């Protein structure tokens, strides 16, 4: 049996793992690379032949786990994509949005090259198109949590709630060879305990091999109980100064979590009455998907909705629909809160809002999610004195703040809590989906504290498993 690490090896994005056994060829996730220094990998030929793959097991719809699927299909994959119902719904939204952006970017570059009279060695084309996404979605088959699915060739898979975003899953792959049975557990992205909407991460008692993410594997989040307090304080202080709070927002889960906490602040009168804008077409669609899949909610979210205080419909909230409405935010009087994508300030409407506010000392740029290396968000967060945005070089005078507790990822304690669920050591733990130093630090800690055999695989490394 072979296990290949086709992505997210000593970096955070590009998750993809390959398993081959007894003629069965399976991919777990097929993610997009989002770090600038690694974008070229998105265009590389797939390390395995797409047409030879039988299944793609998708943990969740974030693009760093799903964003290369249409390209895989365009290159010949015609197998079955297994995932949960909520993930399938959100996946269609996320991939169509990504394809549209790539088509727009390619068209823009062609116009720019033509205007500049430049000739290029190769045509400027999108990584994949909306037509590729349309060809992808019929391959998706929905599976329920905790119900084994037969993959054939004496193999089965079970999806368990990862508590990361709505519909997110861990993948438990069981492979039988005669009297021998081996179990591989892919953590996907492990969520925090006591998050809005989603249930707590599943604990799994036993596995022969564990492939675990490590995004926040060497740090602690703020106390989740203080998230509302910190968010409220930031809004109150910025409003008192006469500025705007601009929150680069991931459309999937983060936007909905923000609305959850903002609605509480509004209903409890913990912030002054002021306009709150959700300026993200994709976040709007994902929010609608959340409302369609309330069967995935935890008990707290169900009670809140039943009480008539839906976090998606609170006083002062405007869900922006058109480009004209987005532009109009800039002329709004008085302090406002603006949630807009993308979450790492790499594109989307948030770039316009950041450009408008980054030079204003009274405004705040508030980060509530992970900022990958080489992204504009990371530059701002790490204290850049000036930034290049929308063709301009602008000084950073706004206050820059971050609330880590919003993260949908478990921190070092949460990852340890998840590992505690295993009643016996695996043959090997593979630490992935984390910056190289973070993954190495987590691996060393697990070795010392648990005496487990731990590996930090490299990109394209292949293991022969017992």
HELIX and SHEET records of a PDB file:
HELIX    1   1 UNK A   36  UNK A   43  5                                   8    
HELIX    2   2 UNK A   50  UNK A   52  5                                   3    
HELIX    3   3 UNK A   63  UNK A   66  1                                   4    
HELIX    4   4 UNK A   69  UNK A   74  1                                   6    
HELIX    5   5 UNK A   85  UNK A  116  1                                  32    
HELIX    6   6 UNK A  130  UNK A  137  1                                   8    
HELIX    7   7 UNK A  224  UNK A  226  5                                   3    
HELIX    8   8 UNK A  227  UNK A  241  1                                  15    
HELIX    9   9 UNK A  254  UNK A  267  1                                  14    
HELIX   10  10 UNK A  281  UNK A  292  1                                  12    
HELIX   11  11 UNK A  294  UNK A  296  5                                   3    
HELIX   12  12 UNK A  299  UNK A  306  1                                   8    
HELIX   13  13 UNK A  323  UNK A  328  1                                   6    
HELIX   14  14 UNK A  329  UNK A  331  5                                   3    
HELIX   15  15 UNK A  350  UNK A  357  1                                   8    
HELIX   16  16 UNK A  376  UNK A  381  1                                   6    
HELIX   17  17 UNK A  404  UNK A  406  5                                   3    
HELIX   18  18 UNK A  412  UNK A  420  1                                   9    
HELIX   19  19 UNK A  436  UNK A  450  1                                  15    
SHEET    1   A 7 UNK A 140  UNK A 142  0                                        
SHEET    2   A 7 UNK A  80  UNK A  83  1                                        
SHEET    3   A 7 UNK A  55  UNK A  57  1                                        
SHEET    4   A 7 UNK A  24  UNK A  28  1                                        
SHEET    5   A 7 UNK A  16  UNK A  21 -1                                        
SHEET    6   A 7 UNK A   2  UNK A   7 -1                                        
SHEET    7   A 7 UNK A 462  UNK A 464 -1                                        
SHEET    1   B 7 UNK A 149  UNK A 152  0                                        
SHEET    2   B 7 UNK A 155  UNK A 161 -1                                        
SHEET    3   B 7 UNK A 169  UNK A 177 -1                                        
SHEET    4   B 7 UNK A 180  UNK A 186 -1                                        
SHEET    5   B 7 UNK A 209  UNK A 213  1                                        
SHEET    6   B 7 UNK A 428  UNK A 432  1                                        
SHEET    7   B 7 UNK A 454  UNK A 455  1                                        
SHEET    1   C 6 UNK A 317  UNK A 319  0                                        
SHEET    2   C 6 UNK A 275  UNK A 279  1                                        
SHEET    3   C 6 UNK A 336  UNK A 340  1                                        
SHEET    4   C 6 UNK A 245  UNK A 248  1                                        
SHEET    5   C 6 UNK A 364  UNK A 367  1                                        
SHEET    6   C 6 UNK A 399  UNK A 402  1                                        
SHEET    1   D 2 UNK A 386  UNK A 389  0                                        
SHEET    2   D 2 UNK A 392  UNK A 395 -1                                        
END                                                                             
